[in-house]
Amino acid sequence: IGDKSDVTMHEAYILLSNPFGINNVIVKLGRQEVNLGNQRLVGAVGWSQAGRSIDGILVGYVAGDYGLAGFFYGKLNDNVGRFDAWVMPAPDNADSNDIDLYVATWQGKLKPFGIGGTYEVTDIYVNGEQHPSVENINTIYGRVTPVIDLGMAKAKVNVEAAFQSGEAANGNN
């Protein structure tokens, strides 16, 4: 914090729409905010002054009302000698302490099913086998938010569930 010559960047990415003429495909490469669902598991946490961004690549396919299929790969631990955006201490030799994030998601609207609202099914895998305190963690997350028109008003319900498995570096599940 005392080093005033250090410059940080919240977001700096390249966004390609329909690369190589492939319709409905997007590719986003660089430092970017990654928001899944209501940001409880992965999000830019807009409540903080700096927010949160991750270095990575997003490849997505937009299927209209049916949804967005996406895959994201990012680095969670690559800041040498500092705390990264996920508040995990990075020792001086970050090459042997990498933490990688893999996300596969399908998000869409419930409109094709005749009701309003959205849904999401996401698999989040954290691979920290090279880090001294993290090995691998896999989280399956689902969210359904139907909106029902009651005539005089609309009612919205948010239902979420997550299941997590994996191992910590000490061998505990």
C-alpha beads as a LAMMPS data file, in Angstrom:
LAMMPS data file: protein, C-alpha beads

173 atoms
172 bonds

1 atom types
1 bond types

-500.0 500.0 xlo xhi
-500.0 500.0 ylo yhi
-500.0 500.0 zlo zhi

Masses

1 110.0

Atoms # bond

1 1 1 0.000 0.000 0.000
2 1 1 2.913 2.375 0.706
3 1 1 4.367 1.892 -2.806
4 1 1 2.817 4.702 -4.867
5 1 1 4.535 3.560 -8.083
6 1 1 2.360 0.426 -8.292
7 1 1 -0.491 0.614 -10.803
8 1 1 -3.398 -1.824 -10.725
9 1 1 -6.142 -2.333 -13.283
10 1 1 -9.666 -3.501 -12.435
11 1 1 -10.639 -4.575 -15.967
12 1 1 -8.708 -4.742 -19.236
13 1 1 -9.953 -7.299 -21.760
14 1 1 -10.569 -7.986 -25.425
15 1 1 -14.124 -8.995 -26.381
16 1 1 -14.696 -10.850 -29.651
17 1 1 -18.263 -11.307 -30.892
18 1 1 -18.827 -13.958 -33.567
19 1 1 -15.091 -14.758 -33.961
20 1 1 -14.118 -16.385 -37.258
21 1 1 -17.706 -15.889 -38.450
22 1 1 -19.177 -18.268 -35.851
23 1 1 -22.582 -16.803 -34.956
24 1 1 -23.693 -16.410 -31.321
25 1 1 -20.191 -17.036 -29.909
26 1 1 -18.324 -14.630 -27.642
27 1 1 -14.726 -14.743 -26.417
28 1 1 -13.515 -12.453 -23.648
29 1 1 -9.795 -12.515 -22.834
30 1 1 -8.028 -10.569 -20.069
31 1 1 -8.773 -9.141 -16.605
32 1 1 -12.562 -9.155 -16.158
33 1 1 -15.401 -9.310 -13.681
34 1 1 -16.988 -12.758 -13.488
35 1 1 -20.532 -12.836 -12.073
36 1 1 -22.448 -16.073 -11.612
37 1 1 -26.049 -15.916 -10.477
38 1 1 -26.456 -13.540 -7.568
39 1 1 -22.680 -13.558 -6.956
40 1 1 -22.708 -15.663 -3.786
41 1 1 -20.044 -18.085 -5.052
42 1 1 -18.288 -16.110 -7.803
43 1 1 -18.866 -12.409 -8.290
44 1 1 -17.396 -8.953 -8.623
45 1 1 -18.711 -7.997 -5.156
46 1 1 -19.899 -4.512 -6.040
47 1 1 -20.153 -3.636 -2.351
48 1 1 -16.368 -3.121 -2.112
49 1 1 -14.585 -0.040 -3.385
50 1 1 -12.226 -1.935 -5.688
51 1 1 -14.548 -4.754 -6.679
52 1 1 -13.107 -8.077 -7.815
53 1 1 -11.771 -9.115 -11.182
54 1 1 -9.989 -12.237 -12.413
55 1 1 -7.409 -12.792 -15.167
56 1 1 -8.839 -15.365 -17.537
57 1 1 -10.687 -16.323 -20.687
58 1 1 -14.434 -16.720 -21.176
59 1 1 -15.906 -18.591 -24.131
60 1 1 -19.676 -18.457 -24.439
61 1 1 -22.475 -19.467 -26.775
62 1 1 -25.675 -17.399 -26.742
63 1 1 -28.791 -19.410 -27.586
64 1 1 -31.422 -16.647 -27.462
65 1 1 -34.130 -17.204 -24.857
66 1 1 -32.807 -20.692 -24.187
67 1 1 -29.684 -19.419 -22.510
68 1 1 -25.976 -18.920 -22.465
69 1 1 -23.518 -21.774 -22.304
70 1 1 -20.187 -20.612 -21.018
71 1 1 -16.779 -21.843 -19.965
72 1 1 -14.348 -19.706 -17.970
73 1 1 -10.740 -20.355 -16.988
74 1 1 -8.987 -17.970 -14.620
75 1 1 -6.061 -17.583 -12.249
76 1 1 -6.945 -17.080 -8.595
77 1 1 -3.408 -16.911 -7.266
78 1 1 -0.746 -15.260 -9.371
79 1 1 0.233 -12.063 -7.508
80 1 1 3.758 -12.476 -6.169
81 1 1 4.212 -11.406 -2.548
82 1 1 0.737 -9.810 -2.204
83 1 1 -2.837 -10.740 -1.433
84 1 1 -4.813 -11.391 -4.581
85 1 1 -8.455 -10.462 -5.158
86 1 1 -9.631 -13.649 -3.409
87 1 1 -7.684 -12.791 -0.251
88 1 1 -5.399 -15.807 -0.376
89 1 1 -1.789 -15.051 0.560
90 1 1 0.642 -15.562 -2.290
91 1 1 4.223 -16.282 -1.215
92 1 1 7.200 -14.949 -3.177
93 1 1 7.333 -18.019 -5.434
94 1 1 3.884 -17.915 -7.042
95 1 1 4.861 -20.370 -9.805
96 1 1 4.700 -23.254 -7.331
97 1 1 1.529 -21.944 -5.657
98 1 1 -0.952 -21.540 -8.504
99 1 1 -4.685 -21.759 -7.941
100 1 1 -6.762 -22.205 -11.107
101 1 1 -10.504 -21.641 -11.495
102 1 1 -12.622 -23.536 -14.051
103 1 1 -16.310 -22.723 -14.512
104 1 1 -18.857 -24.351 -16.827
105 1 1 -22.332 -22.810 -16.765
106 1 1 -25.697 -22.807 -18.502
107 1 1 -27.890 -19.796 -17.778
108 1 1 -31.220 -18.966 -19.340
109 1 1 -34.725 -17.583 -19.160
110 1 1 -37.787 -19.622 -18.215
111 1 1 -39.743 -17.981 -21.073
112 1 1 -39.574 -21.092 -23.342
113 1 1 -41.299 -22.997 -20.513
114 1 1 -44.197 -20.525 -20.448
115 1 1 -43.289 -18.542 -17.326
116 1 1 -41.068 -15.591 -16.517
117 1 1 -37.790 -15.718 -14.618
118 1 1 -34.348 -17.274 -14.989
119 1 1 -32.371 -20.424 -14.186
120 1 1 -28.726 -21.409 -13.892
121 1 1 -26.732 -24.626 -13.524
122 1 1 -23.020 -24.174 -12.846
123 1 1 -20.003 -26.365 -12.064
124 1 1 -17.117 -24.526 -10.352
125 1 1 -13.787 -26.334 -9.969
126 1 1 -10.840 -24.858 -8.067
127 1 1 -7.544 -26.627 -8.725
128 1 1 -4.948 -25.642 -6.169
129 1 1 -2.816 -28.771 -6.139
130 1 1 0.338 -26.632 -6.362
131 1 1 -0.733 -24.440 -3.407
132 1 1 0.232 -25.398 0.171
133 1 1 -3.286 -24.952 1.631
134 1 1 -5.676 -25.871 -1.235
135 1 1 -5.928 -29.040 -3.334
136 1 1 -9.164 -29.308 -5.283
137 1 1 -12.704 -28.206 -4.639
138 1 1 -15.688 -28.882 -6.895
139 1 1 -19.010 -27.072 -6.433
140 1 1 -22.239 -27.824 -8.301
141 1 1 -24.627 -24.861 -8.055
142 1 1 -28.196 -24.441 -9.261
143 1 1 -30.609 -21.519 -9.083
144 1 1 -34.201 -21.095 -10.273
145 1 1 -35.977 -17.736 -10.049
146 1 1 -39.502 -18.019 -11.482
147 1 1 -41.705 -14.936 -11.824
148 1 1 -45.425 -15.661 -11.635
149 1 1 -48.035 -13.142 -12.794
150 1 1 -50.882 -13.085 -10.245
151 1 1 -52.987 -10.601 -12.220
152 1 1 -52.703 -7.645 -9.851
153 1 1 -48.993 -8.217 -9.089
154 1 1 -46.034 -10.427 -9.928
155 1 1 -44.463 -12.818 -7.427
156 1 1 -40.804 -13.790 -7.651
157 1 1 -39.156 -16.685 -5.840
158 1 1 -35.419 -17.415 -5.666
159 1 1 -34.416 -21.035 -4.968
160 1 1 -30.726 -21.979 -4.821
161 1 1 -28.754 -25.080 -3.907
162 1 1 -25.080 -26.020 -3.945
163 1 1 -23.100 -29.198 -3.319
164 1 1 -19.365 -29.097 -2.683
165 1 1 -16.746 -31.842 -2.629
166 1 1 -12.974 -32.048 -2.683
167 1 1 -9.949 -32.122 -0.444
168 1 1 -7.947 -29.590 1.538
169 1 1 -4.168 -29.838 1.498
170 1 1 -4.200 -31.606 4.872
171 1 1 -6.166 -34.507 3.317
172 1 1 -9.526 -33.661 4.882
173 1 1 -12.625 -33.966 2.687

Bonds

1 1 1 2
2 1 2 3
3 1 3 4
4 1 4 5
5 1 5 6
6 1 6 7
7 1 7 8
8 1 8 9
9 1 9 10
10 1 10 11
11 1 11 12
12 1 12 13
13 1 13 14
14 1 14 15
15 1 15 16
16 1 16 17
17 1 17 18
18 1 18 19
19 1 19 20
20 1 20 21
21 1 21 22
22 1 22 23
23 1 23 24
24 1 24 25
25 1 25 26
26 1 26 27
27 1 27 28
28 1 28 29
29 1 29 30
30 1 30 31
31 1 31 32
32 1 32 33
33 1 33 34
34 1 34 35
35 1 35 36
36 1 36 37
37 1 37 38
38 1 38 39
39 1 39 40
40 1 40 41
41 1 41 42
42 1 42 43
43 1 43 44
44 1 44 45
45 1 45 46
46 1 46 47
47 1 47 48
48 1 48 49
49 1 49 50
50 1 50 51
51 1 51 52
52 1 52 53
53 1 53 54
54 1 54 55
55 1 55 56
56 1 56 57
57 1 57 58
58 1 58 59
59 1 59 60
60 1 60 61
61 1 61 62
62 1 62 63
63 1 63 64
64 1 64 65
65 1 65 66
66 1 66 67
67 1 67 68
68 1 68 69
69 1 69 70
70 1 70 71
71 1 71 72
72 1 72 73
73 1 73 74
74 1 74 75
75 1 75 76
76 1 76 77
77 1 77 78
78 1 78 79
79 1 79 80
80 1 80 81
81 1 81 82
82 1 82 83
83 1 83 84
84 1 84 85
85 1 85 86
86 1 86 87
87 1 87 88
88 1 88 89
89 1 89 90
90 1 90 91
91 1 91 92
92 1 92 93
93 1 93 94
94 1 94 95
95 1 95 96
96 1 96 97
97 1 97 98
98 1 98 99
99 1 99 100
100 1 100 101
101 1 101 102
102 1 102 103
103 1 103 104
104 1 104 105
105 1 105 106
106 1 106 107
107 1 107 108
108 1 108 109
109 1 109 110
110 1 110 111
111 1 111 112
112 1 112 113
113 1 113 114
114 1 114 115
115 1 115 116
116 1 116 117
117 1 117 118
118 1 118 119
119 1 119 120
120 1 120 121
121 1 121 122
122 1 122 123
123 1 123 124
124 1 124 125
125 1 125 126
126 1 126 127
127 1 127 128
128 1 128 129
129 1 129 130
130 1 130 131
131 1 131 132
132 1 132 133
133 1 133 134
134 1 134 135
135 1 135 136
136 1 136 137
137 1 137 138
138 1 138 139
139 1 139 140
140 1 140 141
141 1 141 142
142 1 142 143
143 1 143 144
144 1 144 145
145 1 145 146
146 1 146 147
147 1 147 148
148 1 148 149
149 1 149 150
150 1 150 151
151 1 151 152
152 1 152 153
153 1 153 154
154 1 154 155
155 1 155 156
156 1 156 157
157 1 157 158
158 1 158 159
159 1 159 160
160 1 160 161
161 1 161 162
162 1 162 163
163 1 163 164
164 1 164 165
165 1 165 166
166 1 166 167
167 1 167 168
168 1 168 169
169 1 169 170
170 1 170 171
171 1 171 172
172 1 172 173
